[in-house]
Amino acid sequence: MSLKAGIVGLPNVGKSTLFNAVSNSAKAQASNYRFCTIEPNVGLVDVPDERLNTLRDLVNPNRVVPTQLEIVDIAGLVRGASKGEGLGNKFLANIREVDAIIHVIRCFEDENVLRDEGAINPMGDKEIIDTELQLKDLDSVERKLAKCEKLSKTDPKMKVEAEILQRCKTHLDSGKNIRSLGLSKEEKLAIADLMCLTDKSVLYVANVDEASMHTGNKYSEMLIEGVKDEGAQVIVMCNNVEAQIAEMENEEDRQMFMEEFGMKEPALHRLIQSAYKLLELDTYFTAGVQEVRAWTIHKGWKAPQAAGVIHTDFEKGFIKAEVISYADFVQYKSEAACREVGKLRIEGKEYIVKDGDVMHFRFNV
């Protein structure tokens, strides 16, 4: 599964600093992250999961393989991007390809860091990007709406699509994002081919100064208050501190540095985990002597689909799944012990995999 979360933001908000922190953290010798550069602005990063460490200690495998998330550093956006200003066309092309958005917003004052938009204004920054994405979506919706209205005279299906598109147009015209329109899964089929930018899930990062990394400040509070009706998560963090932690290759140095700042773990852990959840993903595990491994699935997937993540043959030839809940595995310490006390279940094709399940699959070749 190749699922992408794109980091976006205005110039000089700390967007690239955050991406570089993820990159460097992944490369650090004793880090929880692995990192593989696909392109200059795209990387695969491990999703931190303490459950893997627990399973490793119980099973003692030859290797441990975390699940991963693709992170994209998207070209900076400026006002007028929807009309091609700055790197607008590149920005909009790249953001269309991601599944979720990590929106970095400047919540710090620093006269040495240039700012084209005047005084620090978190909600103003948010609205600039929202507006540009809304304008681009509006253009796409209006084009398709015009075609559907012509076809609706003879095709009832097109009439239904036209009605949905008109609702989208009205919503966008009022300065609102499509994700807040509340379209059903069936209704979203009418706009699926448009890959609407404002329909993507968003996670906000309030990039604050060092003094505010634990408490936040008036700017991060403005952001939290301003987006509360969206139901979106806001992570308060200092990107510069995260970058410094990530650059340290020695685990002891990193621990000492974090202790100085009163940190139990890098905020990057929370960010990556939150982005993973934002994409509505779950994790199941396979655990054996050869390896303990985490696998990514969409919430609600059934056992054969989960098996297909390992290999398509597993899904095609699926027979049954052996399932142990993570809690039971930890309580009884091994697969054999779980089997003895009846905590290993045999599940069929209709079983919906739960986050944390430890699984083995039976299949025909």
N, C-alpha and C positions, 0 to 999 in steps of 0.2 A: 504494500500500500504506500503510495507516494502522496502524502498529504502535506500541504504547505501553509505556513503562517508567515505573512509578510509584515515586516517592520516598516511603518510609514511615519511621516511627519514633515513639518516645514524645515527649511534650512536652519542649522545650528541649534537644534533642540536636543541633541544627544542621541539621535537615531543610529548613526554609524558607530558611535562609541559603544552603544549597547550591542550592536551586531559584532563588533570586534571583541567585546568582552565575552560573548558567547563563544566566538571562534577560539580565542586564547584560552578560555577556561577548558574548552574541549581538548586542546592540545597539551595542557599541563600534565606533567608526568604522572601525578597521583590523583588526577581529577576524576570526578564521577562521570565526566563527559568523554565520549569519543567524538571526533570531528573529521569529516571528509569534505574537502572543497570540491564542489561539482562545477561551479563557475565562480568568477571573482566575487559575486554577490549572493551565492547560494551555498548552503552547507547543511549537512546532516548532523544533528546533535542528539546525544542520548537523553532519554527522559529519566531523571533521577527517581528511583523507587526503592525505598528501604526494604520492601518485601523481597526483592531480589537478594539483598545481603542476608536476610534471614534464611531464605531457602538455600543459599550457598553454604551457610554454616551448618545447616541440617543435612544436606546431601553430600557436601564436599566434592563437587564435580570437577572435571578437568578444566572447564571454562564457564564463564558467566557472560551472557549476551543480553544487554538491555534492548528495549525497543527504542525507536528513533523518531524524530520529528524533523521535517525539512523547514529551515528558516531562510527567508529571502530578505535581503537588504534592498529595498526598492528605492529607485531614484527619487531625490527630494522633490517636493511639490511647491509651487508658488501660485499666487493668485492668478487666475487666467489659464491654468493648466488645461481645462476642458476645451480651450480654444487653441491649444498648442503652445502656450507661453512656457518659457524655460525648457525643462525636460518633460513637459506635460505629456506628450505622446508616449514617451518611454515609460513614464510613471503609470499612466493609465493602462498601457498594454501589460505591464508586469503585474499590476494589482489585479487585473482581470483573471490571472492564472492562479491566484492563491485562494485557499479555502477559508481563511480567517485573517483578520487584520489585528496587528499589535500597533496601536497608535501612540507614539511617544509625544508627549506634550511638555514643553518647557515650563518648569515651575521653580526656577531659580533666577536670581539676579547676578549678573557678572558683566561689568562694563567692557571686559576684554573679549567677550563673545558677541559678535555682531548680531543685530536683529533688525530686519527690514520693516517689521510691522509696528515699531514704536514700543510703548510700555508693555511690560509683561502682562499677557492677557490669555490665560489658558482657554477660556471658553471662546474667545475670539479666534484663537488658533484652530480650535476644533471645528468651528463653524466655517472657516476658510476651506478646509479639506472636505467637510460635509457638503458645502455648496458646490465645489468643483465636481465631486462624485455625483451629486444630484443632477447637475446640468448635463453631465455625460449620459447618465441613465435616462434623463428626460429626452435627450436626442434619440436614443435607441428606441425608447418606448413610442415616441411620436411616429417614427418611421414605420414601425411594425403596425401601429394602430391604423395608419392611413391605408396600409395594404389590407388589413383585416376588415375595415369598414367597407371597402370595395367588394371583397369576397363574401361578406355577410349577407348581401342581397340575395345570394343563391345558395349559400351554405350555412345552415343553422349553427354548426360547430364554430364557425368563424365569428358568428354574432356573439357567442358566449365569450370567446377570447377577446373580442373587441371591448366587451363590457369590463372584463378584468383589467385590460390595458388602460381603459379610461379611468378606472379607479386608481391605478398606479400613477397616471399622468396628473390627476387632481392632487394626489398625495405629494408628489414631487414638486408640483407648482406651489404648494403651500410651505415648501422648505422642510419637508419631512423625508426620512429615509424609508425605503420600501420594507426593510425588516420590521418596522413598527406598524405596518399596515395590517398584519395579522392574517395574511393569506394562508389558506389551507394547502396541504401537499398537492391536492388535485388542481387548485387554482394556480399554484406556482408552475405547473407544467406549461401554462400559457406564456411565461416569460423565461423559461429555462434556457432557451437558445440565446437569450440576450446576455446571460451571465451578469446580471445587474450588480454593480459595485456596491450599492447601498443596501443590498440584501445579505451581505456577508456579515458574520458575527464579528464583534469588536471587543478587544481587551485594551484598556487604557493604561499607559505607564506614565505616572507623574514623576518626571525627572527633577529631583530636588537637590539642594546643596547638602554638603556633609552634615551640617548642624541640624538638618531637618529630616534625616534619613529614617529616624525612628518615630518621630512625632508628627511629621508632615509640617506644612506651613500654610499661610493664608492662601497661597496659589493652589496647592493641592486640595485644600478644603473647598475652594471655588469649583474645582473640577469635579470632585466627588459630589457636591451639591448639584452641580449643573447636569450631571448624567444619571442622577438617581432614578429618574423615571424610565430610563432605558433598561434598567436591570443589569447593566454592564459592570464588570469588576474593574476596580482601579487599584493598581499596584503602585505603592509609593516606594521609590528606590533612588539611590544616587548612582547614576551610571558610571561616573568617574571612579568611585570607590570600587564598584564591581569590576571595572577594567583593571584596576590595580591588583585586586585579588587574583584575577584570571591570569595576569602576567607572571605570577609567582609559581615557579616549578616545584619548589620545596614545600611539602605538606606542612611541616612545622612552622615555616615562615607564614604560610597562609593562616594557620590556626592562631598564631600570635597576632597577626594583623587584624583578624576578625575579632579577637578578644579585646584589642585596643578600641575597636569601634562598637563593642558590646553586641556582636553578631554571633548567633549560633551556627548559621549557615549562610552562604551567599544568597542574596535575593533572587539571583538567576534561577535557583532551584524552583522557587515559587512561580517565577515567570514561565518557565518551560512547562511545569506541571499544569499551570492554569491555561496555557495555550493548548495543551493536549486535551484538557477537559472542554475547552471552548469548542473544539472540533467534534465534541460528542463521541469521544473514543473511550474504549475500555481496554484493559489488559488481561490476558490469561497467560498461564505459565506452563511450560513443559519442564519436568525436573527428573533428571537421571544422572548416572555417573559420568556420561560423556559431557553433558552440558545442562545448565539451568538457563532457561531462556524466556524472555518476555515477548509476547506477540500482540500486535495491535489489531483491534477489530472495532467496528462501529457498534454503538449501543444497540441492543436488540437483535444482534445477529444470532442465527441458529447454529447448532453444532457443525453441520456440514460446511457452512460458509467459513466458520472459524478454522476448520481443518484445511480449507482451501488456501488460507494464508501461508501455511507451511508448504503445500504443493497442490497444484490443481488436481492431481491424481487422488489426493486424499478426499477431496470433495466429490469427485466423480464416483469413486468406489466406496464411499462412506458406508459403514455398517453400524457401528456403535461408538460411543465415547465413554471412556472411563474418567469419572470426575470426582475430585476431592476439593472441598472448599478450602480456601487458604487458611481460615481459622482452624479447621480440623487438622490440616497438615501440620500446622505449628503446634497444636495441642498434643498430637500423638507422635510427632517427631519424624515419621517416615511413612512411605506409601504402604509398606508391609503392615505396620501397626494400624493404619487406617482401615486396611482391608480386613484385619482380624476383628475389629470392633464394628464393622459394618458401615464405616464412613466413606467407603469407596462406592460410588453409585454407577450403574450402567444406564446411560441416557441415549435416546434415539434421535431421529432427524428433526423432531419438533422442539428439542430442548433449546431454550434461550440461554446462551452463555452469560454467566455473571462475572463482573469484574473481580479478578483475583483467583478464579477457578484454576486448579492444577489439573491438566488434562492429558490423556493419551488417547489416540484414535485407532480404531480397528477399521480396516478397509480392504477391499479387493483390488488387486493390481490390474 
